[in-house]
Amino acid sequence: MDSTLNAIEIRVLGSLIEKHLSTPDYYPLSLNALVNACNQLSNREPVVSYDEDTVLKALDSLRKKGLVRAITGPEMRVPKYAHAVEDFFNLALQEIAVLCLLMLRGIQTLGEIRGRSGRLYEFSDLSEVELTLQGLIDRQPQALVVKLPRQPGTKESRYSHLLGGKVEIEQKSVEVKYQEQPSSNDNERIDRLEKELEDLRRQVTTISQQFEEFKKQFE
């Protein structure tokens, strides 16, 4: 690419990719649909609130970089927009899906990527996810993904896209406080919850028995 993408461009491009893969019947997207896709509350980290001017500026920049194209025609009331990531980077479907997830959800582990990818691409197992990520890491002449060093207190490595440039991870010490035994208040709360759960189980059993007896009246 001529230059790296800013956060707004990444959100706009990621939203186009997601809608292409998850709802192809409603793709390409109008400006209004794209604004809603960028601002949706689910499957977005962080949640944003862009207006049309903000998205239009990002689209214009992405078009100049060759990552987005506008689609117009006499049969269209308004222009629609489509991404060109597949052709621009020469990526396979599973690679586009992984890149999309990292763009929309931020830094993630292998398990998180697989667990969130169902609407975009169905990975068979974690090894397929890892193989796909490795292909994006080893890609020449430009890597699109980086494997980050494990943070203190974590067991799994995480991955990030590189469309916004080099990823800066601030290493922070993790303070972990251990409590040898639950406090008296904790014990009381646990006892109360266990008692309530047992009461609910008895109620369900009683209701089930009553229902069975009621059914027998009509057999």
BELRA-V806346 format. One record per backbone hydrogen bond with DSSP energy under -0.5 kcal/mol. NH is the residue of the N-H (numbers start at 0). CO is the residue of the C=O. E is the energy in kcal/mol with one decimal. If there is no record, write none. Layout:
NH & CO & E
NH & CO & E
This chain:
4 & 162 & -3.0
9 & 5 & -2.3
10 & 6 & -2.1
11 & 7 & -2.6
12 & 8 & -2.7
13 & 9 & -2.7
14 & 10 & -2.2
15 & 11 & -1.9
16 & 12 & -2.2
17 & 13 & -2.5
18 & 14 & -2.3
19 & 15 & -2.0
20 & 16 & -2.1
21 & 17 & -3.0
22 & 18 & -1.8
25 & 22 & -1.8
26 & 23 & -1.4
28 & 80 & -2.1
30 & 78 & -0.6
33 & 29 & -2.4
34 & 30 & -2.5
35 & 31 & -2.1
36 & 32 & -2.0
37 & 33 & -2.4
38 & 34 & -1.9
39 & 35 & -0.7
39 & 36 & -0.5
44 & 103 & -2.6
54 & 50 & -1.8
55 & 51 & -2.8
56 & 52 & -2.2
57 & 53 & -1.7
58 & 54 & -2.6
59 & 55 & -2.5
60 & 56 & -2.0
61 & 57 & -2.6
62 & 58 & -2.5
63 & 59 & -1.8
64 & 60 & -1.3
65 & 62 & -1.1
66 & 61 & -2.5
67 & 61 & -0.9
68 & 81 & -2.7
70 & 79 & -3.8
71 & 69 & -0.5
75 & 72 & -1.7
79 & 70 & -2.3
80 & 28 & -3.0
81 & 68 & -2.3
83 & 66 & -2.7
87 & 83 & -2.6
88 & 84 & -2.5
89 & 85 & -1.0
90 & 85 & -1.2
95 & 91 & -2.2
96 & 92 & -2.2
97 & 93 & -2.0
98 & 94 & -2.4
99 & 95 & -2.4
100 & 96 & -2.1
101 & 97 & -2.1
102 & 98 & -1.8
103 & 99 & -2.1
104 & 100 & -2.6
105 & 101 & -1.1
107 & 158 & -1.8
109 & 156 & -0.5
112 & 108 & -2.2
113 & 109 & -2.5
114 & 110 & -2.5
115 & 111 & -1.5
116 & 112 & -0.6
116 & 113 & -0.9
119 & 116 & -1.9
120 & 116 & -3.4
122 & 120 & -1.0
127 & 124 & -0.5
128 & 124 & -1.3
129 & 125 & -2.7
130 & 126 & -2.3
131 & 127 & -2.1
132 & 128 & -2.5
133 & 129 & -2.4
134 & 130 & -1.8
135 & 131 & -1.5
136 & 132 & -2.1
137 & 133 & -2.7
143 & 135 & -2.4
144 & 135 & -0.9
145 & 159 & -2.8
147 & 145 & -0.6
147 & 157 & -3.0
153 & 150 & -2.0
157 & 147 & -0.6
158 & 107 & -3.0
159 & 145 & -2.2
161 & 143 & -2.3
164 & 161 & -1.7
167 & 165 & -0.5
168 & 166 & -0.6
169 & 167 & -0.6
170 & 168 & -0.6
171 & 169 & -0.6
174 & 172 & -0.6
175 & 173 & -0.7
176 & 174 & -0.5
177 & 175 & -0.6
179 & 177 & -0.5
186 & 182 & -2.5
187 & 183 & -2.4
188 & 184 & -2.3
189 & 185 & -2.6
190 & 186 & -2.6
191 & 187 & -2.3
192 & 188 & -2.3
193 & 189 & -2.6
194 & 190 & -2.2
195 & 191 & -2.4
196 & 192 & -2.4
197 & 193 & -2.2
198 & 194 & -2.3
199 & 195 & -2.2
200 & 196 & -2.1
201 & 197 & -2.1
202 & 198 & -2.2
203 & 199 & -2.4
204 & 200 & -2.3
205 & 201 & -2.5
206 & 202 & -2.6
207 & 203 & -2.4
208 & 204 & -2.2
209 & 205 & -2.5
210 & 206 & -2.3
211 & 207 & -2.2
212 & 208 & -2.2
213 & 209 & -2.1
214 & 210 & -2.3
215 & 211 & -1.8
216 & 212 & -0.7
216 & 213 & -0.8
217 & 214 & -1.9
218 & 215 & -1.0
